[in-house]
Amino acid sequence: MLTGLIFPLLLLLAPSPAQSEPPTVCIIGSGIAGSSAAHFLRLYSKSNNSPRISKIRMFERNGVVGGRMATVSIGGNTFEAGASILHPKNYHALNFTKLLNLTIKEPSSSSDSFAIWDGHRIIFKTLKSDSNSPFVQRIVSSTNSILMFVRYGLSLFRMSNFVEVTVDRFLNYYTSVDSRPVFETVEGMLEWAASRDDAGTQLCLRDDADGRQTADAADAPLSPVSPHI
């Protein structure tokens, strides 16, 4: 009987863990996703509106960090094994290049050809110029614009506007963490950026009565794309 009374008393007198102790975060994988998560967790935890983080522990099966972001040598040539394209609006990736003192290789100034592939064949291709003359490049660019307008009318301009609006909404995620909420779900994130209705929209080509193809926006799941940064 006495033992039954002493044991609960000892539990009450035992020191309880401090409730205000900052948590420890564990991240599996040290690729671009895991490394970015660790970087921003440490950065945002310094904000007044964010909870403090005591430690960040990363678990990586390989001997180096970076995941698939590495270079490999094949036949005396060096290739980028990870994503090699940086979208100019991906500010986080661009800021990482500055933070890590990396060199960005600018694209060639020559006019590249643009082609549309329907899954079976190339249905449209613009002209390409290897000339460095600004006058020649201007002529080729104007000719390509005319060819695209004759073939697709205003549909490609509508597609371009659709992409610009979508990118502008996406840029809302780059605002300061103090001026936007912390999202618990992807749905909540999309709703905040007012882009949930557009997230499942896909631009498709259709055949008009006159045989000309135009681009329409149709509700459809997004197709898998190459995971460029």
N, C-alpha and C positions, 0 to 999 in steps of 0.2 A: 504493500500500500504506500509506504514511504517512498519507495523507488519510483512508483508511478507519479508521485507529486514532484520529485526532484528533477526527473528527466524533462518535463515540459518547462520547468523553471530554468534549467540550463539552456534550453533552446531559446527562451526569451532573452537571456542574458548574453547569448553568443553574439559577437559583432556581425552586423549585417553588411553586405557589400555596399559600397557607396553608390547611390543612385545616379550621381552626377558624373561618374567616371566615363570618359569618352569611349566609344566602342572601337573595336578592332575589326577592320574589313579584310576579308580574304578574297582574292581574285584568282581565278583559274585561267592560266594562259597569259603569256606576256607579249602577244602579238600587238598589232596596231589597236585593236579594240581594248584589250586588257591594259595596255600601257596608257592609252588615252583615258580610260576610266580611272586609273590610279592618279594620273596627272590632274584631272579635273576634280576628283574627289579631294585631293590635297589642296587644290586652288580654291574650290568653293567652300571648303570647311573653314577657311580663314574669314569668310564673310560673316557679318553680324547676324544675318537672318538664317544661317545654316548651322546644323549641329556640328560640333567639333569631333574630329576623328583622331583617336590616339595613334593607332598603327595601321599600316596597310601591308599585308603580307601577300606576295605573289607566288604562285606555284607554276613552275615551268618544267616540262619533261626534258627539254633540250638544254645544252650547256650555255646557250646564248639567248638573249632576248630578241624580240623582233618578229617572231613567227615566220610567215612566208615572205616577209620583206627582207630579201637578201639577194645577193648576186651569185650566179653560178658560172663556171667556166666550162665551155664545151668546144672542143676543137680549136683551142687557142682564142676563142672569142668569149667575151663577158656579156652575160644577159641578166636582165632584171627579172627575178623570179616572182616578185610580188606585183601589185598594181603599179603600173608605170605612168598612168595618166592622172594628172591633178586638174580637176575642174576649177576654173578661175574663181568660182563663187564658193568653193569649199574653203572658207577662211581658216578653219581649224587646221586643216592639212597644210595650208600655206604658212600659217604661223609656226607650225612645227618645223618647217624648213628653215625659218629664220632662227628659231630657238636652238636648233641643232646645227646651225651654220652649214646647211646643205646648199648645193648649187642646183638651180633649176635650169634645165635645158630648154631654151625657147624653141617653139616650132619653126620650121623653115619658112622663110618669107615668100617662097614660090607658091603659086596658086595650085592647090591640090584639087583633084577631081572629086566630084560628089556623085554618088550613085545610090539608087533605090533598088533593093533586093526584095522580091515578093515571096521568097522562100523556095523558089524554083529557078528563077532567072533574073538577070538585071533588066528591069523594065525602063529605066531612065538613067542617063549618065551625062554629066556636064562636060564641057571642054576643059582641057588642062593646058596650061602654058608654063614652059620652063624658062621663059624670058624674064630677065631682071628689070626690064624696062617698065616704069610705072604706066606709060601710055598703053603698052601692049596688055598689061594686066588689067587696066581699066576697060579696054575693049573686050577682052575675054569675059570679065565680070559682067559687063552690060549684056553681052550676047547670052550668057548663061541665065541671066535674069529674064530675058525675053523668052528663051526656050522653056524655062520653068513656068512662066505665066501662060504660055500657049498650051502647055501640056496639062497644067493643074489649076489654072485660073487663080482665084484668090484663096484657095484652100490651104496652100502652104503658108501664106501670110497669116491665116487664122491659126494654123498650127504653131507658127513662130510666136504669135501673141499668147497662145495658150501656155507655151513653155515659159515665156517671160513672166506671166502672172503666177504660175506655179513656183518658179524660182524665187520670185519676190516674197511669196508667202513662206517659203522655206527659210528665207533669210531672217525671219522673225525669231528663229531658234538661236541665232547668234547674238541676240540682245543680252544685256547683263543679267546675271542670275538674280540680282536684286530687283529687277523690273519684270520678271516673269515667274510663274509658279514652277515647282518641281513636279514633274509628271510621274504618276504611278503606273500608268498604262499607255500603250501606243494610241489607243482611241482618244484618251484625254489629250494627248499631245497634238493629234490631228485636229481635234475640235478647237483647241486653243488657237491654232493657226488658221482656222476657218477654211481648211482644205480637205475635210473628210469627204465631201461630195465629189472632189476631183481626184481623190486618191485611187478610186477604182475606175477611172476614166481612161480610155485608150483611144488614140487617134488611129482610124482605120481607113484604108483606101477602098473605094467602091467604084464600080463602072457606071457612068452616066448613060443616058439613052444614045448619046452621040458617040459613045465609045471612049470618051475621055475619062480618066480616073481622077477623082477628087478625094480629099481627106475629110473624113467625118469623125466626130467624137462619138464613141459608142461605149456604153457601160459594159465593161468586161474586166476580168481579173488581169492584173499586170503580169506580163510575161517575165520570166527570169532574165536578168541582164548580167553582163560581166561586172564583177565586183570591183570597179575602179574606185579609187579614193576620190 
